[in-house]
Amino acid sequence: MGIVSYSGYTKGAKQKNAELSLNTINLGLQEYKSSFGSYYTGASTCNASSSANIVSNVMDGQDSLTEQDFQFCISVSGSNYTITAKNPDTGCEISLNQTLKATRNSSC
């Protein structure tokens, strides 16, 4: 019983950490747009390299992403965007859009 509770706790903590990272990426994305006039589009598919690209280009090299169980990406369409954290092992996806609405899929 204790192991199941701990497992659920760590799963929830990892998801919360990913959600906090989405907010951090959002702040960096706003700064990027201020500097370059448009949102960063070099990380549209969630994988290890997209997370590294976000760290380099949106987060000024401050890496809090690549050691997580989640991979991060940014989908941009005009003035709309969605930042996504995807766990490739569980299929859990947590997204944050330009209105700061967070959503989770049923795998979370």
C-alpha atoms as an extended CHARMM CRD file, in Angstrom:
* protein
*
       108  EXT
         1         1  MET       CA              0.0000000000        0.0000000000        0.0000000000  PROA      1               0.0000000000
         2         2  GLY       CA              2.8160000000        2.4130000000        0.8490000000  PROA      2               0.0000000000
         3         3  ILE       CA              4.5840000000        1.8700000000       -2.4900000000  PROA      3               0.0000000000
         4         4  VAL       CA              1.4120000000        2.6470000000       -4.4530000000  PROA      4               0.0000000000
         5         5  SER       CA              0.9360000000        5.8740000000       -2.4840000000  PROA      5               0.0000000000
         6         6  TYR       CA              4.5580000000        6.8970000000       -3.0300000000  PROA      6               0.0000000000
         7         7  SER       CA              4.3340000000        6.1120000000       -6.7410000000  PROA      7               0.0000000000
         8         8  GLY       CA              1.2200000000        8.2650000000       -7.0650000000  PROA      8               0.0000000000
         9         9  TYR       CA              2.9120000000       11.0500000000       -5.1440000000  PROA      9               0.0000000000
        10        10  THR       CA              6.0140000000       11.0460000000       -7.3650000000  PROA      10              0.0000000000
        11        11  LYS       CA              3.8700000000       10.9000000000      -10.5220000000  PROA      11              0.0000000000
        12        12  GLY       CA              1.8930000000       13.9220000000       -9.3360000000  PROA      12              0.0000000000
        13        13  ALA       CA              5.0520000000       15.7880000000       -8.3350000000  PROA      13              0.0000000000
        14        14  LYS       CA              6.6380000000       15.1910000000      -11.7410000000  PROA      14              0.0000000000
        15        15  GLN       CA              3.4890000000       16.4120000000      -13.4880000000  PROA      15              0.0000000000
        16        16  LYS       CA              3.3930000000       19.5290000000      -11.2920000000  PROA      16              0.0000000000
        17        17  ASN       CA              7.0490000000       20.1990000000      -12.0730000000  PROA      17              0.0000000000
        18        18  ALA       CA              6.2790000000       19.9150000000      -15.8060000000  PROA      18              0.0000000000
        19        19  GLU       CA              3.3460000000       22.3130000000      -15.4010000000  PROA      19              0.0000000000
        20        20  LEU       CA              5.5610000000       24.8300000000      -13.6030000000  PROA      20              0.0000000000
        21        21  SER       CA              8.0710000000       24.4880000000      -16.4420000000  PROA      21              0.0000000000
        22        22  LEU       CA              5.3180000000       25.3420000000      -18.9470000000  PROA      22              0.0000000000
        23        23  ASN       CA              4.7990000000       28.6240000000      -17.1000000000  PROA      23              0.0000000000
        24        24  THR       CA              8.5390000000       29.3070000000      -17.1210000000  PROA      24              0.0000000000
        25        25  ILE       CA              8.6810000000       28.6100000000      -20.8610000000  PROA      25              0.0000000000
        26        26  ASN       CA              5.7120000000       30.9390000000      -21.3420000000  PROA      26              0.0000000000
        27        27  LEU       CA              7.6060000000       33.7960000000      -19.6650000000  PROA      27              0.0000000000
        28        28  GLY       CA             10.6400000000       33.1080000000      -21.8530000000  PROA      28              0.0000000000
        29        29  LEU       CA              8.4230000000       32.9800000000      -24.9330000000  PROA      29              0.0000000000
        30        30  GLN       CA              7.0460000000       36.4290000000      -24.1290000000  PROA      30              0.0000000000
        31        31  GLU       CA             10.5850000000       37.7890000000      -23.7560000000  PROA      31              0.0000000000
        32        32  TYR       CA             11.5710000000       36.1180000000      -27.0340000000  PROA      32              0.0000000000
        33        33  LYS       CA              8.6500000000       37.7900000000      -28.8120000000  PROA      33              0.0000000000
        34        34  SER       CA              9.6130000000       41.1520000000      -27.3000000000  PROA      34              0.0000000000
        35        35  SER       CA             13.1430000000       40.7780000000      -28.6400000000  PROA      35              0.0000000000
        36        36  PHE       CA             12.4510000000       39.2310000000      -32.0550000000  PROA      36              0.0000000000
        37        37  GLY       CA              8.8880000000       40.3020000000      -32.8970000000  PROA      37              0.0000000000
        38        38  SER       CA              7.4670000000       36.7770000000      -33.1490000000  PROA      38              0.0000000000
        39        39  TYR       CA              7.1790000000       33.6090000000      -31.1180000000  PROA      39              0.0000000000
        40        40  TYR       CA              9.9120000000       30.9640000000      -31.2460000000  PROA      40              0.0000000000
        41        41  THR       CA              9.0410000000       28.2230000000      -33.7490000000  PROA      41              0.0000000000
        42        42  GLY       CA             12.0880000000       25.9490000000      -33.6190000000  PROA      42              0.0000000000
        43        43  ALA       CA             10.6210000000       23.2930000000      -31.3100000000  PROA      43              0.0000000000
        44        44  SER       CA              7.2760000000       22.1840000000      -32.7170000000  PROA      44              0.0000000000
        45        45  THR       CA              7.5750000000       18.4310000000      -32.0170000000  PROA      45              0.0000000000
        46        46  CYS       CA              8.0840000000       17.2010000000      -28.4500000000  PROA      46              0.0000000000
        47        47  ASN       CA             11.3880000000       15.3240000000      -28.2130000000  PROA      47              0.0000000000
        48        48  ALA       CA             14.7540000000       15.6120000000      -26.4800000000  PROA      48              0.0000000000
        49        49  SER       CA             16.1210000000       18.0480000000      -29.0580000000  PROA      49              0.0000000000
        50        50  SER       CA             13.0650000000       20.3320000000      -28.8490000000  PROA      50              0.0000000000
        51        51  SER       CA             13.5560000000       20.6120000000      -25.0890000000  PROA      51              0.0000000000
        52        52  ALA       CA             17.2290000000       21.5000000000      -25.6340000000  PROA      52              0.0000000000
        53        53  ASN       CA             16.2570000000       24.0660000000      -28.3170000000  PROA      53              0.0000000000
        54        54  ILE       CA             13.7950000000       25.7090000000      -25.9250000000  PROA      54              0.0000000000
        55        55  VAL       CA             16.4840000000       25.8880000000      -23.2390000000  PROA      55              0.0000000000
        56        56  SER       CA             18.9420000000       27.5050000000      -25.6650000000  PROA      56              0.0000000000
        57        57  ASN       CA             16.6130000000       29.8930000000      -27.4470000000  PROA      57              0.0000000000
        58        58  VAL       CA             13.7660000000       30.7060000000      -25.0640000000  PROA      58              0.0000000000
        59        59  MET       CA             15.2270000000       30.1850000000      -21.5950000000  PROA      59              0.0000000000
        60        60  ASP       CA             18.6460000000       31.7840000000      -22.1240000000  PROA      60              0.0000000000
        61        61  GLY       CA             20.4130000000       28.5100000000      -21.4110000000  PROA      61              0.0000000000
        62        62  GLN       CA             18.8510000000       28.0510000000      -17.9600000000  PROA      62              0.0000000000
        63        63  ASP       CA             18.1760000000       24.3220000000      -18.1480000000  PROA      63              0.0000000000
        64        64  SER       CA             15.3760000000       22.9940000000      -15.9860000000  PROA      64              0.0000000000
        65        65  LEU       CA             13.8880000000       20.8170000000      -18.7300000000  PROA      65              0.0000000000
        66        66  THR       CA             16.2370000000       18.1590000000      -20.0630000000  PROA      66              0.0000000000
        67        67  GLU       CA             16.4600000000       16.1350000000      -16.8350000000  PROA      67              0.0000000000
        68        68  GLN       CA             12.6820000000       15.7880000000      -16.5310000000  PROA      68              0.0000000000
        69        69  ASP       CA             10.6030000000       12.7790000000      -17.6040000000  PROA      69              0.0000000000
        70        70  PHE       CA              8.7500000000       15.1600000000      -19.9320000000  PROA      70              0.0000000000
        71        71  GLN       CA              9.7660000000       16.5400000000      -23.3180000000  PROA      71              0.0000000000
        72        72  PHE       CA              8.7010000000       20.0590000000      -24.2480000000  PROA      72              0.0000000000
        73        73  CYS       CA              7.5750000000       21.7300000000      -27.4620000000  PROA      73              0.0000000000
        74        74  ILE       CA              5.9100000000       24.9020000000      -28.7190000000  PROA      74              0.0000000000
        75        75  SER       CA              3.2670000000       24.9760000000      -31.4390000000  PROA      75              0.0000000000
        76        76  VAL       CA              2.6770000000       28.4190000000      -32.9770000000  PROA      76              0.0000000000
        77        77  SER       CA             -0.0550000000       29.5540000000      -35.3430000000  PROA      77              0.0000000000
        78        78  GLY       CA             -0.1050000000       33.3220000000      -35.8570000000  PROA      78              0.0000000000
        79        79  SER       CA             -0.6430000000       34.9540000000      -32.4770000000  PROA      79              0.0000000000
        80        80  ASN       CA             -1.8050000000       31.6610000000      -30.9300000000  PROA      80              0.0000000000
        81        81  TYR       CA              0.5120000000       29.1550000000      -29.3350000000  PROA      81              0.0000000000
        82        82  THR       CA              0.4680000000       26.0450000000      -27.2070000000  PROA      82              0.0000000000
        83        83  ILE       CA              3.3530000000       24.9040000000      -25.0440000000  PROA      83              0.0000000000
        84        84  THR       CA              3.2520000000       21.1600000000      -24.3860000000  PROA      84              0.0000000000
        85        85  ALA       CA              5.0070000000       18.8280000000      -21.9610000000  PROA      85              0.0000000000
        86        86  LYS       CA              4.8010000000       15.1960000000      -23.0890000000  PROA      86              0.0000000000
        87        87  ASN       CA              5.9560000000       12.1390000000      -21.1680000000  PROA      87              0.0000000000
        88        88  PRO       CA              6.9790000000        9.6180000000      -23.8540000000  PROA      88              0.0000000000
        89        89  ASP       CA              6.7220000000        6.7000000000      -21.4060000000  PROA      89              0.0000000000
        90        90  THR       CA              3.2040000000        7.3160000000      -20.0990000000  PROA      90              0.0000000000
        91        91  GLY       CA              1.6790000000        9.3870000000      -22.9160000000  PROA      91              0.0000000000
        92        92  CYS       CA              0.7260000000       12.1030000000      -20.4250000000  PROA      92              0.0000000000
        93        93  GLU       CA              0.4720000000       15.5090000000      -22.1040000000  PROA      93              0.0000000000
        94        94  ILE       CA              0.0640000000       18.7910000000      -20.2760000000  PROA      94              0.0000000000
        95        95  SER       CA             -0.4940000000       21.9010000000      -22.3830000000  PROA      95              0.0000000000
        96        96  LEU       CA             -0.6430000000       25.6240000000      -21.7590000000  PROA      96              0.0000000000
        97        97  ASN       CA             -2.0250000000       28.0030000000      -24.3800000000  PROA      97              0.0000000000
        98        98  GLN       CA             -1.6770000000       31.7520000000      -24.9190000000  PROA      98              0.0000000000
        99        99  THR       CA             -4.6000000000       32.4350000000      -22.5700000000  PROA      99              0.0000000000
       100       100  LEU       CA             -2.7320000000       30.4790000000      -19.8560000000  PROA      100             0.0000000000
       101       101  LYS       CA             -5.3190000000       27.7120000000      -19.8740000000  PROA      101             0.0000000000
       102       102  ALA       CA             -3.7040000000       24.4350000000      -18.8110000000  PROA      102             0.0000000000
       103       103  THR       CA             -5.0880000000       21.0970000000      -19.9890000000  PROA      103             0.0000000000
       104       104  ARG       CA             -4.1080000000       17.4680000000      -19.3700000000  PROA      104             0.0000000000
       105       105  ASN       CA             -4.9680000000       14.4280000000      -21.4370000000  PROA      105             0.0000000000
       106       106  SER       CA             -6.4760000000       11.2710000000      -19.9660000000  PROA      106             0.0000000000
       107       107  SER       CA             -3.0420000000        9.6030000000      -19.6320000000  PROA      107             0.0000000000
       108       108  CYS       CA             -2.0710000000       11.9400000000      -16.8080000000  PROA      108             0.0000000000
